[in-house]
């Protein structure tokens, strides 16, 4: 459903994405992991068209996204840091998004209910805590029954109860056959949520296979340990420069 | 597009700056009309305010607004919305709100106190200058990510067009005063929208006689139908070109 062909992205001299080739299919859930600054967010933003690749092709649902924008109504996106117009109220933001996506009558308001956002719809965005902002971002990502869900560190900053609510929701959507892409550092969460793993290091894809495969290769039970073993085997740590 | 313009418009109105600006223009205009009964003189004083204040307020307000709506722009970019539509909606809403403020602040009193050809020219040049400087501000805003830098660049634009350029022009005229410069100065004036607006105004005020031979030449050139068309065309280029360039950059920008 999402295909990247030889995608490169330079920021000045820095090579943020280096010949990224990947195919992602509907019905699977991809865990995008890698050290800080390895290009996870750049990869996500390239798929969304917020960052324009220096070269290469990105194809979403059989359509090259270059200079296109309509494909984005197939994507629900939860940003790492949700930035919203500060003096708008939660309710206004939700209404605005519905209005922008036009003709969608049946919206998925499950998360709005589960996070109790309906009680604080008249709160302004600048008055919200980081966690509440995350809840708003999550609710917006799931609002339109989008067949592709891209979640950038969805559980960071959420309290344990909300994390469980969100995880349940993600699993439910995965079972509906959606393509889910999650970037996170919390491997225990990804262990439950994902079927496949994409390991990004210095802009290159180092590992792209199913989680079951990785566990078998490394003879580990848990994803965290398996990943650590894999990284050690392949010496993929950042080396300190002197 | 209309939906997005609606939200940006709503956001601009909420900052109340536009209301204060309208009020300031309204009070200044009415005060000038109260001080003097000669409409010509009032328009002359108003012209000086318009040529200084309008470009400054337009360019600074637009830049600050653009950076303040970064969150909104980011939010829209993840939605099925065309980038060009986002950018042009920002332009239309900002330009429209500043133009309405000007029309109410300066246009309304002028209509109440009596319309003359010179006052109509004042309204027209004020609107054109607003659009020109909003365009320049949008160009400056997409060139850099840093708000302080962008405001610095826009202030530099303003200083250049309202002070520095005139100084350079005077220096050129003074140094080459032995040569016939009329045609050259017309060309040089076209490179500065504020000067162009000033000349359009002065010619309508019938004080071009004070400018000697050059004034007569300007009267002959800008006073004619073709001159009007020429200055409107040049001002339109000043609006369209920065906006076009800004859109091109914005479409390819990483956010």
Interface residues (C-beta under 8 A of the other chain):
Chain A: X11 X45 X48 X49 X50 X51 X52 X69 X70 X71 X72 X73 X75 X77 X79 X83 X84 X85 X86 X87 X88 X93 X96 X97 X99 X100 X101
Chain B: X3 X4 X7 X11 X14 X69 X70 X71 X72 X74 X75 X76 X77 X78 X79 X80 X81 X82 X83 X252 X253 X254 X255
